Amino acid sequence: MDVTDDVLGPGYEAIELPMGRDAEGDVVATLVRRRGAGADPSRRAVLYLHGFVDYFFQRHLADFYVDLGFDFYALDLRKYGRSLRPHQTPNYIESLSDYFPEIGEAVRIVRDVDGHDTLLLNGHSTGGLIAALWADRVKGKGLVDGLFLNSPFLELAEPLVMRKAGAGLARALRSRFPKAKLPAGVSERYPRSIHREHEGEWDFDLAWKPLIGFPVRAAWLAAVRRGQLRLHKGLDVDVPVLVMASARSVRPTRKVLDVTGADAVLDVEHMARYAPRIGRHVTLVRIEGGLHDLVLSAEPARTLVFEELTRWTNGYLPGR
């Protein structure tokens, strides 16, 4: 494996995972690793999957898991963050299953190379949808022991008529014009609300997570919609699942300037509606004052997220 020091500094390693080629050229994913500091290696690990226009930068999330007795891993998916190359269209894929090989390789390293017996898969937003679909695909194989989905992208955050129109347009364009830009995206109010140079308290690379986002492409949206509809029909994930969402959503508009204390990206009622369709054992927790990425919420919501995650983890995952 090609292991190097990671951009997050001491304690973090980056492992490049070659993923062959696609129509744009060579493809890689990047596994970020942070091991616990104890003398005895942990037998428990967590693998984190980020969302759209995102990558792993949340050091305090790794701190939390390490303090809880987990070795921490995060996967920058192909064409995101550490894995984005100059010849690539940022964040672009044509099927969510395109991500399954790098998840599988990351899990192989966590389990077979690094020797962990217990694995928690933690997905945020689009990463939450991907995590649920992957866990359903590998059910019965013993590769994952639990799922924590932080504000998963289970439905398009638009009224029904607009959802149907947007999905229909993406479906119509994806064959002939797969990279066509659609009039959709995330308001820059949310990333501004979390970046420390604006209204927030967090630092992240604006080349990898720009305030104005990356364009939503037709094939990408069509792929997301296929994944969502697959989940709506019902998955059969065979491990305990924890879904967390904010207590409320807010839609940024010219009249709605304050997007703090709520999910300004997705509709949290969609998460509550579709969470039970993920598997046999699903716990839903709502966080008052939570942002879209719940672990980036201001206090006291952030502490509540970690308290609830600790309680669930202690109850449903095998011990150290």
Secondary structure as UniProt FT lines:
FT   STRAND          2..5
FT   TURN            7..8
FT   TURN            10..11
FT   STRAND          13..22
FT   TURN            23..24
FT   STRAND          25..34
FT   STRAND          44..49
FT   TURN            52..53
FT   HELIX           59..67
FT   TURN            68..69
FT   STRAND          70..76
FT   TURN            78..79
FT   HELIX           81..83
FT   TURN            86..87
FT   TURN            90..91
FT   HELIX           96..99
FT   HELIX           100..108
FT   HELIX           109..113
FT   STRAND          118..124
FT   HELIX           126..137
FT   TURN            138..140
FT   STRAND          146..150
FT   HELIX           160..173
FT   TURN            174..176
FT   TURN            178..179
FT   STRAND          181..182
FT   HELIX           189..194
FT   TURN            196..199
FT   TURN            206..208
FT   TURN            211..212
FT   STRAND          216..217
FT   HELIX           218..233
FT   STRAND          241..246
FT   TURN            260..261
FT   HELIX           268..274
FT   HELIX           275..277
FT   STRAND          282..287
FT   TURN            288..289
FT   HELIX           294..296
FT   TURN            299..300
FT   HELIX           301..316
//
